[in-house]
Amino acid sequence: MNIVCDANVTVNSVLDFPIAPKLTSLINNAAFIVVPDLYICEVTNVFWKYHQFQAMGLQECERGIDKCLTIPDSIISGTTLAEEAFSLACLSRHSVYDCFYLVCARRHNATLLTMDKALVTAGKKYNIKVEMAG
């Protein structure tokens, strides 16, 4: 199965959280993993928040970012997704950020793995393959 992982899925897979083994299994069983380039910013920002507000060490954050950035097989430029993501966001009244992931999944005949229930609902409403990862 080809998948798109949102940032929360991969971040939670590389940290020592109880859900990590399940997420790692989903990721490891994927045939191909693709993400929009927004993923890089989101992953990096999550680890910045852990460093700033949860006192996670700088080196641990950097290792986490590195691990997350090695997960995708392909990173798709947002410039190729922007117009369609904007249109879907306007239609669905869902954030443009999330719609980048939905459009990426639709375009690559992939299943979006997410931990966001609202995103699962939006994807299903617009016939985009989406699966709750957590």
Phi and psi in degrees as a GROMACS rama.xvg file:
@    title "Ramachandran Plot"
@    xaxis  label "Phi"
@    yaxis  label "Psi"
@TYPE xy
-84.0292  137.992  ASN-2
-132.938  155.904  ILE-3
-113.893  128.518  VAL-4
-106.1  131.289  CYS-5
-79.2195  166.182  ASP-6
-59.5647  -38.3081  ALA-7
-61.8873  -37.2881  ASN-8
-62.9255  -49.1897  VAL-9
-71.9679  -38.8903  THR-10
-60.6719  -45.8074  VAL-11
-68.2183  -22.1297  ASN-12
-78.0215  -26.8638  SER-13
-95.6044  -13.1697  VAL-14
-93.974  161.755  LEU-15
-84.8172  63.068  ASP-16
-103.217  155.549  PHE-17
-56.7718  -30.1158  PRO-18
-81.1767  -10.9441  ILE-19
-53.5818  -46.0328  ALA-20
-59.5891  -40.3766  PRO-21
-63.4349  -46.189  LYS-22
-65.8787  -41.5034  LEU-23
-61.1519  -40.0746  THR-24
-62.3943  -45.195  SER-25
-59.5048  -43.6712  LEU-26
-66.7826  -45.9562  ILE-27
-66.3577  -25.8186  ASN-28
-88.0718  -2.0972  ASN-29
-74.1741  141.812  ALA-30
-74.5435  -38.5148  ALA-31
-153.449  138.008  PHE-32
-121.122  125.301  ILE-33
-127.035  144.764  VAL-34
-141.353  154.676  VAL-35
-75.6439  154.773  PRO-36
-63.1382  -17.1756  ASP-37
-56.2763  -30.1174  LEU-38
-52.0514  -40.7485  TYR-39
-59.8775  -47.2291  ILE-40
-64.3469  -42.3235  CYS-41
-66.463  -45.7164  GLU-42
-60.2081  -47.2545  VAL-43
-62.0627  -40.3454  THR-44
-66.7151  -37.8722  ASN-45
-59.6703  -45.9327  VAL-46
-69.9367  -31.4439  PHE-47
-61.3154  -43.3306  TRP-48
-62.8415  -41.7921  LYS-49
-60.9802  -39.5116  TYR-50
-68.8345  -45.9282  HIS-51
-72.1471  -40.9735  GLN-52
-112.939  -14.2848  PHE-53
-118.555  4.98065  GLN-54
59.147  30.6865  ALA-55
-71.4548  136.843  MET-56
-62.8223  149.133  GLY-57
-57.9399  -46.2195  LEU-58
-65.8684  -38.2525  GLN-59
-63.773  -40.5131  GLU-60
-63.8102  -45.0597  CYS-61
-62.9969  -39.5738  GLU-62
-64.0584  -40.1324  ARG-63
-62.8938  -44.0928  GLY-64
-60.2072  -48.2251  ILE-65
-57.425  -44.7883  ASP-66
-61.9375  -45.25  LYS-67
-63.1967  -36.0585  CYS-68
-76.2646  -13.6363  LEU-69
-90.0034  -8.80526  THR-70
-70.7046  -48.4932  ILE-71
-69.0776  143.345  PRO-72
-83.4251  -25.6082  ASP-73
-147.501  139.959  SER-74
-119.236  120.293  ILE-75
-96.4248  133.07  ILE-76
-62.0742  132.494  SER-77
-62.86  -23.6581  GLY-78
-63.3589  -28.1337  THR-79
-83.4889  -12.8602  THR-80
-109.111  -16.1234  LEU-81
-57.9307  -49.8373  ALA-82
-62.8188  -45.1075  GLU-83
-68.444  -37.7148  GLU-84
-64.7892  -40.6718  ALA-85
-62.2179  -46.9775  PHE-86
-60.8295  -44.2642  SER-87
-65.2515  -38.479  LEU-88
-63.0714  -42.0957  ALA-89
-65.4735  -41.4489  CYS-90
-68.5059  -43.3401  LEU-91
-91.099  -14.4254  SER-92
59.8044  33.7062  ARG-93
-112.821  155.558  HIS-94
-59.9912  146.856  SER-95
-60.7012  -38.527  VAL-96
-53.4648  -51.261  TYR-97
-65.9934  -35.1452  ASP-98
-67.2829  -26.2789  CYS-99
-59.0943  -42.1674  PHE-100
-67.5417  -42.6849  TYR-101
-62.1364  -45.4174  LEU-102
-65.2938  -40.1927  VAL-103
-59.2556  -43.4739  CYS-104
-64.1666  -45.5605  ALA-105
-62.151  -45.1836  ARG-106
-67.847  -27.0255  ARG-107
-107.41  15.1196  HIS-108
46.9712  46.7408  ASN-109
-116.235  165.52  ALA-110
-101.441  126.68  THR-111
-79.0093  122.208  LEU-112
-96.4  126.235  LEU-113
-145.58  163.687  THR-114
-111.845  13.1605  MET-115
-105.331  108.911  ASP-116
-60.5277  -39.2395  LYS-117
-65.3277  -34.6798  ALA-118
-69.9922  -36.698  LEU-119
-61.0202  -46.3373  VAL-120
-61.0269  -44.6107  THR-121
-63.2113  -44.5438  ALA-122
-60.7479  -46.0992  GLY-123
-64.5304  -37.1173  LYS-124
-61.0035  -31.7039  LYS-125
-107.822  23.363  TYR-126
55.4303  39.8242  ASN-127
-106.065  132.824  ILE-128
-65.5582  123.468  LYS-129
-146.882  143.952  VAL-130
-139.127  136.134  GLU-131
-73.2001  121.594  MET-132
-89.2247  -20.8577  ALA-133
